[in-house]
């Protein structure tokens, strides 16, 4: 019994092929989400078939921003349940999960039985999401992947006070015009996102261990800023960008 999990995100599309009996990943892949998101899924499925020979699955599930677009027989699941299942596969002791996506951020608390007990979501403003980081990278003329190492060289604390991404961008433009160091600006953005997550998570009765997942969790400097804001260690699972698709594949079998 081999299952398929699909996560159609606003920025990237991911799939995971999972063997529930062995509790192991058979295949995983990630590509940028195209204008037609279904083409992204189809490209990944072709790649999966080329590498594994698999094209038929006992069960399938789809999650993410575009989860309702996939019309092939599959369960449609919430990102909350899928990210929780994906994180708990790697870290069953997790009690709080932070997921920052391209257009939203989510905080999920998990019970001792491994069930979602509560969550909060910000999907109304781009501040505190991957989109804010993309805008920052554009303004600093660097790639998204370079933001972490850039911020790690910061030596001066700058403050971004705006809670709206539009006004925050204006602050960044002003910092650039004042010849502030790009490293200090990048760190200021990371601290701003961490502060927003702290405000968001304060609405829940959260407790450690805390796990940070989603593609943004690959930004090590942001992980450090979050850890300092929450005053607790934060762990990142392997390939955090895949946890939603992994969770979908796990839940598809249930």
DOKE-137284 format. One record per residue: x, y, z of N, C-alpha, C in turn; residue in one letter. Coordinates in steps of 0.05 Angstrom, whole numbers, plus 5000, padded with zeros to 4 digits. Layout:
// residues N
{site {X, Y, Z}, {X, Y, Z}, {X, Y, Z}, 'A'},
...
This chain:
// residues 254
{site {5017, 4976, 5000}, {5000, 5000, 5000}, {5018, 5025, 5000}, 'X'},
{site {5020, 5038, 4977}, {5036, 5062, 4974}, {5018, 5086, 4971}, 'X'},
{site {5023, 5108, 4986}, {5005, 5131, 4985}, {5020, 5155, 4973}, 'X'},
{site {5004, 5174, 4964}, {5014, 5199, 4952}, {5004, 5223, 4968}, 'X'},
{site {5022, 5241, 4975}, {5014, 5266, 4988}, {5023, 5289, 4970}, 'X'},
{site {5005, 5308, 4966}, {5009, 5331, 4949}, {5005, 5357, 4965}, 'X'},
{site {5023, 5375, 4964}, {5021, 5401, 4977}, {5025, 5423, 4957}, 'X'},
{site {5003, 5435, 4948}, {5005, 5457, 4928}, {5006, 5484, 4943}, 'X'},
{site {5030, 5494, 4946}, {5033, 5519, 4961}, {5032, 5543, 4942}, 'X'},
{site {5031, 5567, 4953}, {5030, 5591, 4937}, {5057, 5596, 4923}, 'X'},
{site {5079, 5586, 4934}, {5105, 5590, 4922}, {5117, 5564, 4911}, 'X'},
{site {5114, 5542, 4925}, {5125, 5517, 4917}, {5104, 5494, 4919}, 'X'},
{site {5107, 5475, 4901}, {5090, 5451, 4902}, {5108, 5427, 4909}, 'X'},
{site {5098, 5410, 4927}, {5113, 5387, 4937}, {5096, 5362, 4935}, 'X'},
{site {5110, 5339, 4930}, {5096, 5314, 4932}, {5114, 5295, 4949}, 'X'},
{site {5101, 5276, 4962}, {5115, 5255, 4977}, {5101, 5229, 4971}, 'X'},
{site {5116, 5208, 4964}, {5105, 5181, 4961}, {5114, 5166, 4986}, 'X'},
{site {5096, 5153, 4999}, {5101, 5142, 5026}, {5092, 5112, 5028}, 'X'},
{site {5108, 5097, 5042}, {5102, 5069, 5047}, {5093, 5066, 5076}, 'X'},
{site {5066, 5064, 5081}, {5056, 5064, 5109}, {5066, 5040, 5124}, 'X'},
{site {5070, 5017, 5111}, {5078, 4993, 5126}, {5107, 4996, 5136}, 'X'},
{site {5124, 5006, 5120}, {5152, 5010, 5128}, {5156, 5037, 5142}, 'X'},
{site {5135, 5054, 5141}, {5137, 5081, 5152}, {5161, 5096, 5140}, 'X'},
{site {5163, 5095, 5114}, {5186, 5107, 5101}, {5178, 5123, 5076}, 'X'},
{site {5194, 5143, 5069}, {5190, 5158, 5044}, {5202, 5143, 5021}, 'X'},
{site {5186, 5140, 5000}, {5195, 5127, 4975}, {5206, 5147, 4956}, 'X'},
{site {5194, 5171, 4955}, {5202, 5192, 4937}, {5192, 5219, 4948}, 'X'},
{site {5207, 5240, 4943}, {5198, 5267, 4950}, {5209, 5286, 4929}, 'X'},
{site {5194, 5307, 4924}, {5202, 5327, 4904}, {5189, 5354, 4909}, 'X'},
{site {5202, 5375, 4900}, {5192, 5402, 4904}, {5200, 5419, 4879}, 'X'},
{site {5180, 5433, 4869}, {5185, 5452, 4847}, {5170, 5478, 4852}, 'X'},
{site {5178, 5499, 4839}, {5163, 5524, 4841}, {5135, 5521, 4829}, 'X'},
{site {5116, 5532, 4843}, {5088, 5531, 4833}, {5085, 5548, 4809}, 'X'},
{site {5076, 5536, 4787}, {5072, 5551, 4762}, {5046, 5566, 4762}, 'X'},
{site {5042, 5582, 4741}, {5017, 5596, 4738}, {4993, 5577, 4739}, 'X'},
{site {4997, 5554, 4725}, {4979, 5532, 4727}, {4990, 5512, 4747}, 'X'},
{site {4981, 5512, 4772}, {4992, 5495, 4793}, {4991, 5465, 4786}, 'X'},
{site {4971, 5457, 4771}, {4968, 5429, 4765}, {4991, 5419, 4748}, 'X'},
{site {5003, 5437, 4732}, {5026, 5429, 4715}, {5049, 5423, 4734}, 'X'},
{site {5052, 5437, 4756}, {5073, 5432, 4775}, {5070, 5403, 4786}, 'X'},
{site {5046, 5396, 4794}, {5041, 5370, 4805}, {5047, 5348, 4784}, 'X'},
{site {5038, 5353, 4759}, {5042, 5333, 4738}, {5072, 5329, 4732}, 'X'},
{site {5087, 5351, 4733}, {5116, 5349, 4728}, {5130, 5332, 4750}, 'X'},
{site {5121, 5336, 4775}, {5132, 5320, 4797}, {5124, 5291, 4795}, 'X'},
{site {5100, 5286, 4786}, {5091, 5258, 4784}, {5106, 5243, 4761}, 'X'},
{site {5112, 5258, 4740}, {5128, 5246, 4719}, {5156, 5240, 4729}, 'X'},
{site {5168, 5258, 4744}, {5194, 5254, 4756}, {5194, 5230, 4775}, 'X'},
{site {5172, 5228, 4791}, {5170, 5205, 4810}, {5168, 5179, 4795}, 'X'},
{site {5152, 5178, 4773}, {5149, 5153, 4758}, {5176, 5145, 4745}, 'X'},
{site {5191, 5165, 4735}, {5217, 5159, 4723}, {5236, 5147, 4743}, 'X'},
{site {5235, 5156, 4768}, {5254, 5147, 4788}, {5245, 5122, 4803}, 'X'},
{site {5218, 5118, 4806}, {5208, 5095, 4822}, {5192, 5075, 4806}, 'X'},
{site {5182, 5083, 4783}, {5165, 5066, 4767}, {5136, 5066, 4777}, 'X'},
{site {5130, 5083, 4797}, {5103, 5084, 4809}, {5086, 5105, 4795}, 'X'},
{site {5062, 5098, 4788}, {5043, 5117, 4778}, {5015, 5113, 4789}, 'X'},
{site {5010, 5090, 4802}, {4985, 5085, 4815}, {4989, 5082, 4845}, 'X'},
{site {4970, 5093, 4861}, {4973, 5094, 4890}, {4948, 5084, 4903}, 'X'},
{site {4952, 5071, 4926}, {4929, 5060, 4941}, {4911, 5082, 4951}, 'X'},
{site {4922, 5105, 4958}, {4907, 5128, 4968}, {4924, 5153, 4963}, 'X'},
{site {4910, 5175, 4962}, {4923, 5201, 4957}, {4908, 5223, 4973}, 'X'},
{site {4923, 5244, 4980}, {4911, 5267, 4993}, {4926, 5292, 4984}, 'X'},
{site {4911, 5314, 4984}, {4922, 5339, 4974}, {4917, 5361, 4995}, 'X'},
{site {4936, 5378, 5000}, {4934, 5399, 5019}, {4947, 5424, 5007}, 'X'},
{site {4947, 5446, 5023}, {4960, 5470, 5014}, {4941, 5491, 5001}, 'X'},
{site {4953, 5512, 4993}, {4938, 5535, 4982}, {4920, 5527, 4959}, 'X'},
{site {4929, 5508, 4942}, {4914, 5500, 4918}, {4902, 5472, 4920}, 'X'},
{site {4897, 5463, 4945}, {4888, 5435, 4949}, {4862, 5428, 4935}, 'X'},
{site {4845, 5447, 4930}, {4820, 5441, 4917}, {4822, 5440, 4886}, 'X'},
{site {4845, 5447, 4876}, {4849, 5447, 4847}, {4853, 5419, 4836}, 'X'},
{site {4864, 5401, 4852}, {4871, 5374, 4843}, {4846, 5357, 4843}, 'X'},
{site {4835, 5352, 4819}, {4809, 5338, 4817}, {4811, 5308, 4815}, 'X'},
{site {4836, 5297, 4811}, {4839, 5268, 4812}, {4832, 5258, 4840}, 'X'},
{site {4822, 5233, 4841}, {4812, 5222, 4866}, {4832, 5225, 4888}, 'X'},
{site {4826, 5241, 4908}, {4844, 5246, 4930}, {4829, 5260, 4952}, 'X'},
{site {4836, 5254, 4977}, {4825, 5269, 5000}, {4835, 5297, 5000}, 'X'},
{site {4818, 5316, 5007}, {4827, 5344, 5010}, {4830, 5349, 5040}, 'X'},
{site {4854, 5356, 5048}, {4860, 5358, 5077}, {4870, 5386, 5084}, 'X'},
{site {4865, 5394, 5108}, {4875, 5420, 5117}, {4905, 5420, 5121}, 'X'},
{site {4917, 5443, 5118}, {4946, 5446, 5123}, {4952, 5441, 5152}, 'X'},
{site {4934, 5448, 5170}, {4939, 5444, 5198}, {4944, 5415, 5205}, 'X'},
{site {4925, 5397, 5196}, {4928, 5369, 5203}, {4952, 5357, 5189}, 'X'},
{site {4958, 5365, 5164}, {4980, 5354, 5149}, {5007, 5361, 5160}, 'X'},
{site {5010, 5387, 5167}, {5036, 5395, 5179}, {5041, 5382, 5206}, 'X'},
{site {5019, 5379, 5221}, {5022, 5365, 5247}, {5031, 5336, 5243}, 'X'},
{site {5018, 5322, 5224}, {5025, 5294, 5219}, {5053, 5292, 5209}, 'X'},
{site {5061, 5310, 5191}, {5088, 5309, 5180}, {5110, 5315, 5201}, 'X'},
{site {5105, 5334, 5218}, {5124, 5340, 5239}, {5126, 5317, 5259}, 'X'},
{site {5103, 5306, 5267}, {5103, 5285, 5287}, {5116, 5259, 5276}, 'X'},
{site {5117, 5256, 5250}, {5132, 5233, 5239}, {5161, 5234, 5247}, 'X'},
{site {5173, 5258, 5246}, {5201, 5262, 5253}, {5205, 5267, 5283}, 'X'},
{site {5187, 5282, 5295}, {5190, 5289, 5323}, {5164, 5285, 5338}, 'X'},
{site {5159, 5260, 5346}, {5133, 5254, 5359}, {5130, 5268, 5386}, 'X'},
{site {5151, 5278, 5397}, {5149, 5292, 5423}, {5141, 5321, 5420}, 'X'},
{site {5138, 5331, 5395}, {5132, 5360, 5391}, {5105, 5367, 5404}, 'X'},
{site {5104, 5391, 5415}, {5079, 5401, 5428}, {5069, 5426, 5414}, 'X'},
{site {5088, 5441, 5401}, {5080, 5466, 5388}, {5094, 5467, 5361}, 'X'},
{site {5079, 5474, 5340}, {5090, 5474, 5313}, {5086, 5502, 5301}, 'X'},
{site {5107, 5514, 5291}, {5106, 5539, 5276}, {5110, 5533, 5247}, 'X'},
{site {5091, 5542, 5230}, {5094, 5538, 5202}, {5091, 5565, 5188}, 'X'},
{site {5112, 5574, 5175}, {5111, 5599, 5160}, {5112, 5592, 5130}, 'X'},
{site {5090, 5599, 5116}, {5088, 5593, 5088}, {5093, 5618, 5071}, 'X'},
{site {5088, 5616, 5045}, {5092, 5638, 5028}, {5073, 5661, 5033}, 'X'},
{site {5048, 5655, 5041}, {5028, 5676, 5045}, {5014, 5675, 5072}, 'X'},
{site {5022, 5657, 5089}, {5009, 5656, 5115}, {5028, 5645, 5136}, 'X'},
{site {5021, 5647, 5161}, {5036, 5634, 5183}, {5016, 5621, 5201}, 'X'},
{site {5024, 5598, 5212}, {5006, 5582, 5229}, {5021, 5573, 5253}, 'X'},
{site {5006, 5573, 5276}, {5017, 5561, 5301}, {4998, 5539, 5308}, 'X'},
{site {5009, 5515, 5313}, {4992, 5491, 5319}, {5002, 5480, 5346}, 'X'},
{site {4983, 5474, 5364}, {4990, 5460, 5388}, {4980, 5431, 5387}, 'X'},
{site {4996, 5413, 5398}, {4990, 5384, 5395}, {4987, 5372, 5423}, 'X'},
{site {4968, 5355, 5426}, {4963, 5342, 5452}, {4983, 5319, 5457}, 'X'},
{site {4983, 5309, 5481}, {5000, 5286, 5487}, {4995, 5262, 5471}, 'X'},
{site {4970, 5260, 5460}, {4963, 5237, 5443}, {4970, 5242, 5413}, 'X'},
{site {4983, 5264, 5408}, {4991, 5269, 5380}, {4968, 5280, 5363}, 'X'},
{site {4948, 5292, 5376}, {4926, 5304, 5361}, {4928, 5335, 5362}, 'X'},
{site {4918, 5348, 5341}, {4918, 5377, 5341}, {4898, 5386, 5362}, 'X'},
{site {4907, 5403, 5380}, {4889, 5412, 5402}, {4880, 5441, 5396}, 'X'},
{site {4896, 5457, 5383}, {4888, 5485, 5377}, {4906, 5496, 5356}, 'X'},
{site {4898, 5518, 5344}, {4916, 5532, 5324}, {4907, 5560, 5320}, 'X'},
{site {4925, 5577, 5311}, {4919, 5604, 5302}, {4932, 5608, 5275}, 'X'},
{site {4920, 5624, 5258}, {4931, 5628, 5231}, {4929, 5658, 5224}, 'X'},
{site {4951, 5667, 5211}, {4951, 5694, 5199}, {4952, 5691, 5169}, 'X'},
{site {4930, 5697, 5155}, {4930, 5696, 5126}, {4919, 5722, 5114}, 'X'},
{site {4919, 5743, 5131}, {4908, 5769, 5122}, {4929, 5789, 5115}, 'X'},
{site {4954, 5785, 5124}, {4975, 5804, 5119}, {5001, 5789, 5112}, 'X'},
{site {5016, 5800, 5094}, {5041, 5786, 5085}, {5063, 5789, 5105}, 'X'},
{site {5061, 5809, 5123}, {5082, 5812, 5144}, {5083, 5786, 5161}, 'X'},
{site {5107, 5776, 5165}, {5109, 5751, 5181}, {5107, 5726, 5164}, 'X'},
{site {5109, 5729, 5137}, {5107, 5706, 5119}, {5131, 5706, 5100}, 'X'},
{site {5132, 5685, 5084}, {5154, 5683, 5064}, {5154, 5705, 5044}, 'X'},
{site {5130, 5716, 5039}, {5129, 5739, 5020}, {5144, 5763, 5030}, 'X'},
{site {5144, 5767, 5055}, {5159, 5790, 5067}, {5189, 5785, 5063}, 'X'},
{site {5198, 5760, 5066}, {5226, 5754, 5061}, {5234, 5758, 5031}, 'X'},
{site {5216, 5750, 5014}, {5221, 5753, 4985}, {5224, 5783, 4978}, 'X'},
{site {5207, 5799, 4989}, {5208, 5828, 4985}, {5235, 5839, 4996}, 'X'},
{site {5243, 5830, 5019}, {5268, 5839, 5031}, {5292, 5832, 5014}, 'X'},
{site {5292, 5807, 5004}, {5314, 5798, 4987}, {5316, 5815, 4962}, 'X'},
{site {5293, 5822, 4951}, {5292, 5839, 4927}, {5304, 5866, 4933}, 'X'},
{site {5296, 5878, 4956}, {5306, 5905, 4963}, {5336, 5904, 4969}, 'X'},
{site {5346, 5882, 4979}, {5374, 5880, 4987}, {5391, 5868, 4964}, 'X'},
{site {5378, 5863, 4941}, {5392, 5853, 4918}, {5408, 5827, 4924}, 'X'},
{site {5394, 5808, 4937}, {5406, 5782, 4942}, {5385, 5761, 4938}, 'X'},
{site {5393, 5736, 4938}, {5374, 5715, 4935}, {5361, 5709, 4962}, 'X'},
{site {5338, 5695, 4961}, {5324, 5688, 4985}, {5342, 5670, 5003}, 'X'},
{site {5357, 5652, 4990}, {5374, 5634, 5004}, {5397, 5648, 5018}, 'X'},
{site {5404, 5672, 5009}, {5427, 5686, 5020}, {5420, 5703, 5045}, 'X'},
{site {5394, 5706, 5050}, {5386, 5724, 5072}, {5397, 5715, 5099}, 'X'},
{site {5397, 5689, 5104}, {5405, 5679, 5130}, {5434, 5685, 5135}, 'X'},
{site {5452, 5678, 5116}, {5480, 5684, 5120}, {5486, 5714, 5121}, 'X'},
{site {5470, 5729, 5106}, {5474, 5758, 5107}, {5467, 5769, 5134}, 'X'},
{site {5444, 5761, 5145}, {5435, 5771, 5172}, {5454, 5762, 5194}, 'X'},
{site {5467, 5739, 5190}, {5485, 5728, 5211}, {5509, 5747, 5215}, 'X'},
{site {5515, 5764, 5196}, {5537, 5783, 5198}, {5529, 5809, 5210}, 'X'},
{site {5505, 5811, 5220}, {5495, 5837, 5231}, {5510, 5844, 5256}, 'X'},
{site {5515, 5871, 5259}, {5530, 5881, 5282}, {5515, 5904, 5296}, 'X'},
{site {5493, 5912, 5284}, {5478, 5935, 5295}, {5448, 5929, 5295}, 'X'},
{site {5435, 5934, 5317}, {5406, 5928, 5319}, {5390, 5950, 5307}, 'X'},
{site {5375, 5944, 5287}, {5356, 5963, 5275}, {5328, 5953, 5281}, 'X'},
{site {5309, 5971, 5281}, {5282, 5964, 5288}, {5262, 5970, 5266}, 'X'},
{site {5246, 5951, 5259}, {5224, 5955, 5240}, {5198, 5956, 5256}, 'X'},
{site {5186, 5979, 5259}, {5163, 5982, 5277}, {5136, 5976, 5264}, 'X'},
{site {5135, 5977, 5238}, {5109, 5974, 5224}, {5100, 5945, 5225}, 'X'},
{site {5074, 5941, 5230}, {5063, 5914, 5230}, {5050, 5908, 5203}, 'X'},
{site {5049, 5927, 5185}, {5039, 5923, 5158}, {5062, 5921, 5139}, 'X'},
{site {5062, 5900, 5121}, {5084, 5896, 5103}, {5089, 5919, 5084}, 'X'},
{site {5068, 5934, 5077}, {5071, 5957, 5059}, {5088, 5978, 5072}, 'X'},
{site {5081, 5985, 5097}, {5096, 6005, 5112}, {5123, 5995, 5120}, 'X'},
{site {5125, 5969, 5126}, {5151, 5957, 5133}, {5170, 5959, 5109}, 'X'},
{site {5160, 5956, 5085}, {5176, 5959, 5061}, {5186, 5987, 5058}, 'X'},
{site {5169, 6006, 5065}, {5178, 6035, 5064}, {5200, 6040, 5084}, 'X'},
{site {5199, 6027, 5108}, {5220, 6029, 5127}, {5246, 6018, 5116}, 'X'},
{site {5244, 5995, 5103}, {5268, 5982, 5091}, {5280, 6000, 5069}, 'X'},
{site {5263, 6012, 5053}, {5273, 6030, 5032}, {5288, 6054, 5045}, 'X'},
{site {5277, 6064, 5067}, {5290, 6086, 5081}, {5317, 6077, 5093}, 'X'},
{site {5318, 6053, 5103}, {5344, 6043, 5114}, {5365, 6041, 5092}, 'X'},
{site {5356, 6031, 5069}, {5375, 6029, 5046}, {5385, 6056, 5038}, 'X'},
{site {5366, 6076, 5037}, {5373, 6103, 5030}, {5393, 6116, 5050}, 'X'},
{site {5391, 6107, 5075}, {5408, 6117, 5097}, {5435, 6102, 5098}, 'X'},
{site {5439, 6084, 5079}, {5464, 6068, 5077}, {5467, 6049, 5101}, 'X'},
{site {5445, 6040, 5112}, {5447, 6019, 5133}, {5458, 5994, 5121}, 'X'},
{site {5473, 5979, 5136}, {5485, 5954, 5126}, {5463, 5934, 5119}, 'X'},
{site {5465, 5921, 5095}, {5446, 5901, 5088}, {5443, 5879, 5109}, 'X'},
{site {5465, 5872, 5122}, {5463, 5851, 5143}, {5445, 5860, 5166}, 'X'},
{site {5447, 5885, 5174}, {5431, 5896, 5196}, {5401, 5898, 5187}, 'X'},
{site {5396, 5904, 5162}, {5369, 5905, 5152}, {5357, 5877, 5152}, 'X'},
{site {5372, 5858, 5142}, {5362, 5830, 5141}, {5356, 5820, 5169}, 'X'},
{site {5373, 5826, 5189}, {5368, 5817, 5216}, {5344, 5831, 5227}, 'X'},
{site {5340, 5857, 5221}, {5316, 5871, 5230}, {5291, 5859, 5220}, 'X'},
{site {5291, 5850, 5195}, {5268, 5836, 5184}, {5262, 5810, 5198}, 'X'},
{site {5283, 5795, 5203}, {5280, 5769, 5218}, {5269, 5774, 5246}, 'X'},
{site {5279, 5795, 5259}, {5269, 5801, 5286}, {5240, 5810, 5285}, 'X'},
{site {5233, 5825, 5264}, {5205, 5834, 5261}, {5186, 5810, 5257}, 'X'},
{site {5194, 5791, 5241}, {5178, 5767, 5237}, {5175, 5751, 5263}, 'X'},
{site {5198, 5748, 5277}, {5197, 5734, 5303}, {5179, 5747, 5323}, 'X'},
{site {5179, 5773, 5323}, {5161, 5788, 5342}, {5132, 5783, 5335}, 'X'},
{site {5126, 5782, 5309}, {5098, 5777, 5300}, {5090, 5748, 5308}, 'X'},
{site {5108, 5730, 5305}, {5102, 5702, 5313}, {5097, 5701, 5343}, 'X'},
{site {5113, 5715, 5359}, {5110, 5716, 5388}, {5082, 5726, 5395}, 'X'},
{site {5073, 5747, 5382}, {5046, 5758, 5386}, {5025, 5737, 5379}, 'X'},
{site {5029, 5724, 5357}, {5010, 5704, 5347}, {5009, 5680, 5366}, 'X'},
{site {5032, 5670, 5375}, {5033, 5646, 5391}, {5022, 5652, 5419}, 'X'},
{site {5022, 5677, 5428}, {5013, 5684, 5454}, {4983, 5679, 5458}, 'X'},
{site {4969, 5676, 5436}, {4940, 5671, 5437}, {4934, 5642, 5444}, 'X'},
{site {4955, 5625, 5445}, {4952, 5597, 5451}, {4966, 5590, 5477}, 'X'},
{site {4957, 5568, 5489}, {4972, 5556, 5512}, {4993, 5537, 5501}, 'X'},
{site {5015, 5548, 5492}, {5035, 5532, 5480}, {5056, 5523, 5499}, 'X'},
{site {5070, 5502, 5492}, {5092, 5492, 5509}, {5113, 5479, 5491}, 'X'},
{site {5138, 5477, 5501}, {5158, 5463, 5486}, {5153, 5433, 5488}, 'X'},
{site {5166, 5417, 5470}, {5185, 5425, 5449}, {5170, 5440, 5426}, 'X'},
{site {5185, 5459, 5415}, {5174, 5475, 5393}, {5189, 5467, 5367}, 'X'},
{site {5174, 5462, 5346}, {5185, 5455, 5320}, {5177, 5476, 5299}, 'X'},
{site {5196, 5484, 5283}, {5192, 5504, 5262}, {5193, 5489, 5235}, 'X'},
{site {5171, 5491, 5220}, {5170, 5476, 5195}, {5162, 5495, 5172}, 'X'},
{site {5161, 5484, 5148}, {5156, 5500, 5124}, {5183, 5509, 5112}, 'X'},
{site {5183, 5517, 5087}, {5207, 5525, 5073}, {5222, 5547, 5087}, 'X'},
{site {5208, 5565, 5100}, {5221, 5588, 5113}, {5239, 5578, 5136}, 'X'},
{site {5233, 5554, 5147}, {5249, 5543, 5169}, {5278, 5537, 5160}, 'X'},
{site {5283, 5537, 5134}, {5311, 5533, 5124}, {5328, 5558, 5130}, 'X'},
{site {5316, 5580, 5138}, {5331, 5604, 5144}, {5340, 5602, 5173}, 'X'},
{site {5366, 5595, 5177}, {5377, 5590, 5203}, {5377, 5615, 5221}, 'X'},
{site {5382, 5638, 5209}, {5382, 5662, 5226}, {5354, 5668, 5237}, 'X'},
{site {5334, 5664, 5221}, {5306, 5668, 5230}, {5300, 5648, 5253}, 'X'},
{site {5309, 5624, 5250}, {5305, 5604, 5271}, {5317, 5614, 5297}, 'X'},
{site {5341, 5626, 5296}, {5354, 5636, 5319}, {5339, 5660, 5331}, 'X'},
{site {5328, 5677, 5314}, {5313, 5700, 5324}, {5287, 5691, 5338}, 'X'},
{site {5274, 5670, 5326}, {5250, 5659, 5339}, {5256, 5647, 5366}, 'X'},
{site {5278, 5633, 5367}, {5286, 5620, 5392}, {5291, 5640, 5414}, 'X'},
{site {5304, 5662, 5407}, {5309, 5683, 5427}, {5283, 5697, 5435}, 'X'},
{site {5265, 5702, 5417}, {5239, 5714, 5423}, {5222, 5697, 5442}, 'X'},
{site {5222, 5671, 5436}, {5205, 5652, 5452}, {5220, 5642, 5476}, 'X'},
{site {5246, 5648, 5478}, {5263, 5639, 5500}, {5261, 5609, 5504}, 'X'},
{site {5263, 5594, 5482}, {5263, 5565, 5483}, {5277, 5554, 5458}, 'X'},
{site {5290, 5531, 5459}, {5302, 5519, 5435}, {5281, 5513, 5415}, 'X'},
{site {5288, 5516, 5390}, {5270, 5510, 5367}, {5284, 5490, 5349}, 'X'},
{site {5271, 5468, 5343}, {5283, 5449, 5325}, {5269, 5450, 5297}, 'X'},
{site {5284, 5441, 5277}, {5274, 5441, 5250}, {5276, 5412, 5239}, 'X'},
{site {5255, 5401, 5229}, {5256, 5373, 5219}, {5271, 5372, 5193}, 'X'},
{site {5280, 5348, 5184}, {5293, 5345, 5158}, {5274, 5354, 5136}, 'X'},
{site {5285, 5368, 5116}, {5269, 5377, 5093}, {5242, 5390, 5103}, 'X'},
{site {5243, 5411, 5118}, {5219, 5422, 5129}, {5198, 5432, 5109}, 'X'},
{site {5208, 5437, 5084}, {5189, 5445, 5063}, {5171, 5423, 5055}, 'X'},
{site {5177, 5398, 5062}, {5162, 5374, 5053}, {5142, 5364, 5074}, 'X'},
{site {5141, 5376, 5098}, {5125, 5364, 5119}, {5095, 5364, 5113}, 'X'},
{site {5085, 5384, 5098}, {5057, 5384, 5091}, {5050, 5361, 5073}, 'X'},
{site {5066, 5357, 5052}, {5061, 5335, 5033}, {5065, 5308, 5047}, 'X'},
{site {5085, 5306, 5065}, {5089, 5281, 5080}, {5065, 5275, 5097}, 'X'},
{site {5055, 5295, 5111}, {5031, 5291, 5128}, {5007, 5283, 5112}, 'X'},
{site {5004, 5294, 5088}, {4982, 5287, 5070}, {4984, 5257, 5063}, 'X'},
{site {5008, 5248, 5056}, {5013, 5221, 5049}, {5007, 5202, 5072}, 'X'},
{site {5015, 5210, 5096}, {5010, 5194, 5120}, {4980, 5192, 5125}, 'X'},
{site {4966, 5214, 5124}, {4938, 5215, 5130}, {4921, 5202, 5109}, 'X'},
{site {4931, 5201, 5084}, {4917, 5188, 5062}, {4912, 5158, 5068}, 'X'},
{site {4930, 5147, 5083}, {4928, 5118, 5089}, {4909, 5112, 5111}, 'X'},
{site {4899, 5132, 5125}, {4882, 5128, 5149}, {4852, 5128, 5141}, 'X'},
